[in-house]
Amino acid sequence: MKDTSKHQGLRNQLAKQLEEKGITDKNVLEAIRKIPRHLFLNSSFEDFAYQDKAFPIAANQTISQPYTVAFQTQLLQVKKEDKILEIGTGSGYQTAVLCLLGAKVYSVERQNELFKITSSLLPKLGIRPKHLSFGDGYKGLPNYAPFDSIIVTAGAPIIPKALMAQLKIGGRLVIPVGENEQVMTMLIRKNETQFEKHEFGDFRFVPLLEDKN
């Protein structure tokens, strides 16, 4: 669990690169500078951890490209104490970014192997989400709803109705929508029945699977 000044230098470079690619949220860039991404990866990838690339992790999943993490987080406009639902805990890196921004994070992971690895890793790094759970992301966490915002880190063929229902009025849902390639989509809840939709171009994610525990 080593984090050296060399790692810090690489993180500073990565944050600079993300800024050049259009990430403007200073708090998000600061989180990227602080979080030791190499500790979320298999040690064989450690040398590449601060490249702007996705990498394989356990259970045939991936840790998202830093740009994607920063882009999705920026769309959420996270404020301290925001209650955020994350669908797809994965490596826990996105969870860590949200926690560092001061959010209360509730996260769901459907791969038991990953759920176990990440549940033990995060506390070692001093990162304490409000709630980590093993389950079906399509259902969200109705018992803890409503949420200020919801972030989905896997590609969904459609936007799950259950997630829309768990969003506060004024809240934001950021989700990649599509089968093979996804369009980054943001819904802002206007009232009980209406949502405003924004689209932000193509991304590639592992699929969000339903009822596959």
C-alpha positions as CSV (number, residue, x, y, z in Angstrom):
1,M,0.0,0.0,0.0
2,K,2.8,2.4,-0.9
3,D,2.2,5.9,-2.2
4,T,5.4,7.7,-3.2
5,S,6.3,11.1,-4.4
6,K,6.8,9.6,-7.9
7,H,3.1,8.5,-7.8
8,Q,2.2,12.0,-6.7
9,G,4.1,13.5,-9.6
10,L,2.2,11.2,-12.0
11,R,-1.1,12.2,-10.5
12,N,-0.3,15.8,-11.0
13,Q,0.5,15.1,-14.7
14,L,-2.8,13.2,-15.0
15,A,-4.8,16.0,-13.5
16,K,-3.1,18.5,-15.9
17,Q,-3.9,16.2,-18.9
18,L,-7.6,16.0,-17.8
19,E,-7.7,19.8,-17.5
20,E,-6.4,20.0,-21.1
21,K,-9.1,17.6,-22.2
22,G,-11.8,20.0,-20.8
23,I,-12.3,19.0,-17.1
24,T,-12.9,22.4,-15.4
25,D,-14.2,21.4,-11.9
26,K,-11.3,22.3,-9.6
27,N,-12.6,20.0,-6.8
28,V,-12.7,17.0,-9.2
29,L,-9.1,17.7,-10.4
30,E,-8.0,18.0,-6.8
31,A,-9.5,14.6,-6.0
32,I,-7.7,13.1,-9.0
33,R,-4.4,14.6,-7.6
34,K,-5.0,13.1,-4.2
35,I,-6.3,9.5,-4.8
36,P,-3.7,6.8,-5.3
37,R,-5.3,5.1,-8.3
38,H,-2.4,2.6,-8.5
39,L,-3.8,1.0,-5.3
40,F,-7.1,0.2,-7.0
41,L,-5.4,-1.8,-9.7
42,N,-3.8,-5.2,-9.9
43,S,-0.1,-4.6,-9.1
44,S,0.9,-5.7,-12.6
45,F,-0.7,-2.5,-14.0
46,E,0.8,-0.3,-11.4
47,D,3.3,1.4,-13.8
48,F,0.4,2.4,-16.1
49,A,-2.1,3.5,-13.3
50,Y,-1.8,7.2,-14.2
51,Q,-2.3,6.9,-17.9
52,D,-5.7,8.1,-19.0
53,K,-6.9,4.6,-19.8
54,A,-9.3,1.9,-18.5
55,F,-7.8,-1.3,-17.1
56,P,-9.1,-4.8,-16.3
57,I,-9.9,-5.6,-12.7
58,A,-11.4,-8.7,-11.1
59,A,-14.6,-10.4,-12.3
60,N,-14.1,-9.3,-16.0
61,Q,-14.8,-5.7,-15.1
62,T,-12.8,-2.5,-15.7
63,I,-11.6,0.5,-13.8
64,S,-12.9,3.4,-15.8
65,Q,-10.6,5.8,-17.7
66,P,-9.8,8.8,-15.4
67,Y,-11.3,11.2,-17.9
68,T,-14.6,9.3,-17.8
69,V,-14.6,9.3,-14.0
70,A,-13.8,13.1,-14.0
71,F,-16.4,13.8,-16.7
72,Q,-19.2,11.9,-15.0
73,T,-18.4,13.5,-11.6
74,Q,-18.2,17.0,-13.1
75,L,-21.7,16.5,-14.5
76,L,-23.1,15.7,-11.0
77,Q,-21.9,19.1,-9.7
78,V,-21.2,17.5,-6.3
79,K,-21.7,19.6,-3.2
80,K,-20.6,18.6,0.3
81,E,-23.1,16.4,2.1
82,D,-24.8,15.4,-1.2
83,K,-26.4,12.0,-0.9
84,I,-25.2,10.1,-4.0
85,L,-26.2,6.7,-5.2
86,E,-23.5,4.9,-7.3
87,I,-24.4,2.0,-9.4
88,G,-21.4,-0.2,-10.0
89,T,-18.8,0.2,-7.2
90,G,-16.3,-1.7,-9.2
91,S,-12.7,-1.0,-8.0
92,G,-14.0,1.7,-5.7
93,Y,-12.0,4.5,-7.5
94,Q,-15.1,6.5,-8.5
95,T,-16.5,5.9,-5.0
96,A,-13.3,7.4,-3.6
97,V,-13.6,10.5,-5.8
98,L,-17.1,11.2,-4.6
99,C,-16.2,10.6,-0.9
100,L,-13.3,13.1,-1.3
101,L,-15.7,15.7,-2.6
102,G,-17.6,15.4,0.7
103,A,-20.6,13.3,-0.6
104,K,-22.4,10.7,1.4
105,V,-22.0,7.7,-1.0
106,Y,-24.3,4.7,-1.2
107,S,-22.9,2.2,-3.7
108,V,-24.2,-1.0,-5.2
109,E,-22.0,-3.8,-6.8
110,R,-23.4,-6.9,-8.4
111,Q,-20.1,-8.9,-8.6
112,N,-19.6,-10.6,-5.3
113,E,-15.8,-11.0,-5.8
114,L,-15.4,-7.2,-6.5
115,F,-17.8,-6.3,-3.7
116,K,-15.5,-8.2,-1.2
117,I,-12.2,-6.8,-2.5
118,T,-13.5,-3.2,-2.6
119,S,-15.2,-3.4,0.8
120,S,-11.9,-4.3,2.4
121,L,-9.8,-1.9,0.3
122,L,-11.6,1.4,0.9
123,P,-11.3,1.5,4.7
124,K,-7.6,0.8,4.4
125,L,-7.3,3.9,2.3
126,G,-9.4,5.9,4.9
127,I,-12.3,6.1,2.5
128,R,-15.7,5.6,4.2
129,P,-18.8,5.5,2.0
130,K,-22.1,5.6,3.9
131,H,-23.2,2.2,2.6
132,L,-21.7,-0.5,0.3
133,S,-24.1,-3.2,-0.9
134,F,-24.0,-6.3,-3.0
135,G,-27.0,-6.4,-5.3
136,D,-28.8,-5.5,-8.5
137,G,-28.1,-2.0,-9.6
138,Y,-31.2,-1.8,-11.8
139,K,-33.2,-1.7,-8.6
140,G,-31.1,1.0,-6.9
141,L,-31.5,1.3,-3.1
142,P,-35.1,2.3,-2.5
143,N,-34.7,2.1,1.3
144,Y,-32.2,4.9,1.2
145,A,-33.9,7.1,-1.4
146,P,-34.3,9.8,-2.4
147,F,-30.8,10.8,-3.6
148,D,-29.4,14.2,-4.6
149,S,-27.8,12.5,-7.5
150,I,-27.2,9.1,-9.1
151,I,-24.2,7.9,-11.1
152,V,-24.2,4.7,-13.2
153,T,-20.8,3.4,-14.1
154,A,-21.9,0.7,-16.6
155,G,-23.6,0.9,-20.0
156,A,-27.4,0.5,-19.7
157,P,-29.6,-0.3,-22.7
158,I,-32.4,1.8,-21.2
159,I,-32.6,4.2,-18.2
160,P,-34.0,2.0,-15.3
161,K,-37.3,3.5,-14.1
162,A,-36.4,2.5,-10.5
163,L,-33.4,4.8,-10.6
164,M,-35.5,7.7,-12.0
165,A,-37.9,7.2,-9.1
166,Q,-35.2,7.4,-6.5
167,L,-34.0,10.9,-7.6
168,K,-34.9,14.0,-5.7
169,I,-36.6,16.9,-7.5
170,G,-33.7,19.0,-8.9
171,G,-31.4,15.9,-8.7
172,R,-29.2,14.6,-11.5
173,L,-28.9,11.1,-12.9
174,V,-25.8,10.5,-15.0
175,I,-25.8,7.3,-17.0
176,P,-24.2,5.9,-20.2
177,V,-27.1,4.6,-22.4
178,G,-26.7,2.2,-25.3
179,E,-25.9,-1.4,-26.2
180,N,-22.3,-1.5,-27.6
181,E,-21.4,2.1,-27.5
182,Q,-23.1,4.4,-25.0
183,V,-24.1,8.0,-25.1
184,M,-23.4,9.8,-21.8
185,T,-26.8,11.0,-20.7
186,M,-27.9,13.2,-17.9
187,L,-31.5,13.6,-16.6
188,I,-32.4,16.4,-14.3
189,R,-35.6,15.8,-12.4
190,K,-37.9,18.9,-12.8
191,N,-40.9,17.6,-10.8
192,E,-42.7,14.4,-9.9
193,T,-43.2,13.4,-13.6
194,Q,-40.9,15.5,-15.7
195,F,-37.2,15.1,-16.5
196,E,-34.9,17.3,-18.6
197,K,-32.5,15.3,-20.8
198,H,-29.0,16.2,-21.9
199,E,-26.6,14.1,-24.0
200,F,-22.8,14.4,-24.0
201,G,-21.3,12.1,-26.8
202,D,-20.1,8.5,-27.0
203,F,-18.3,6.5,-24.3
204,R,-17.6,2.8,-23.9
205,F,-18.6,0.9,-20.7
206,V,-19.0,-2.7,-19.5
207,P,-22.7,-3.6,-19.6
208,L,-25.1,-3.0,-16.7
209,L,-26.6,-6.4,-16.2
210,E,-30.0,-7.1,-14.6
211,D,-30.8,-9.9,-12.1
212,K,-27.4,-11.5,-12.7
213,N,-26.1,-12.1,-9.2
